[in-house]
């Protein structure tokens, strides 16, 4: 099973809501064949991102609405290349994806 997680808050930093989606992602790596995280860009995270069992796509945005739009585009790009079974969203990003789901390619 393959999944995409969309979360505007993710680690680092290790404060606020970011650790929750991170811990959930770590726990699910044993259950899923592939997990891709779409989150906001956060400084120099290349070393952190490359040491994880899941893929992380960092989107540059400072506003929630811009992040929701850019994360939708990232989901659409991923789904044109591969088939994903689950799109798990944190926050109102799920509403944005649901609103424009007819634009997503299904395989």
N, C-alpha and C positions, 0 to 999 in steps of 0.2 A: 504494500500500500504506500502511496506517495502523497505527501501533504505540503501545503504552503501555509505558513503562519505570517499574518500581517499584524505588526505591532509598532506603534509609533514610539513606544518606550521599550528599550532593551539595554543590556549592559554592554560596555561601560556607559555611564557611571553606575556604581553599585549602590544606588540609593533610589528612593521613590518606587515607582511601579516596575522598573526594569528587571529586577531579579526574578519576579514572578514568571513572566514568559520564558526567561532563560532556564529556570529550573524545570519548567514544564517541558521545554524542548529537550533538555538533557535526559529527562525520564522517558520521553517518547522515542528516542533514537533506537532503543532496543526493540520497539514494537513496529517501527516503520522502516520501509526499504530506503526511503529518501525523504528528507525534510529540508525545506528551503524557508529561511526567515527573511522577510522584507521589513526593514526598519529604517530609522533615520540615520544619517551620517553623524558620527560622533568622534571628531578628531582623528588621531592616528590609531586606527584599530586593526590594521592589516595583520599584525602578529597575533592578536587575539582571535580574529576571524579565521585564520588559517589553522589554528589548533583545535577547532571544534569538530564534532562528528557530523554536523549539519552545515549546509551552505548558508551564508549570510549575504544578502544584497542590501547595500546601504544607499538610501535615496537622500539626495541633498534637498532639504526644505526646512524652513523655519516656521511655517504656518501649518495648522492642522488640515485645512482644506487643500492646500497644495500637496501635502503629503498623501492625502487620500487619493487625489487624482494621479499623482506619480506612482503610487503603489498599485493602483488599478492598471496603469500602463505596464508596470513590471509583471503583474500577474498575467496580463494578456500576452506579453512576450514569452513568458515561461510556458504558457499553455499552448502556444503555437508550435513549440519545439517538442514538448513531452505531454503525456497524459498524467493529470493529477486527480486523485480521488477526493481530496478534502481541501477546502480553503477555510482556514480558521482565523478569524479576525478578532482583534482586541480593539475596543472603542467603536467609534462610529464609522470606521473604515469598511466594516461589513455592510452597512447600509449603502454606501457608495458603490460597492461591488455588486450588491443585490440590485440596485437601481439600473446599472448598466450591464447586467449579466447577459443580455441578449447579444452584446458585442463580443463576448468571450467565445473563442473557438472550443468546441467540444470534440473529443476524439473517441 
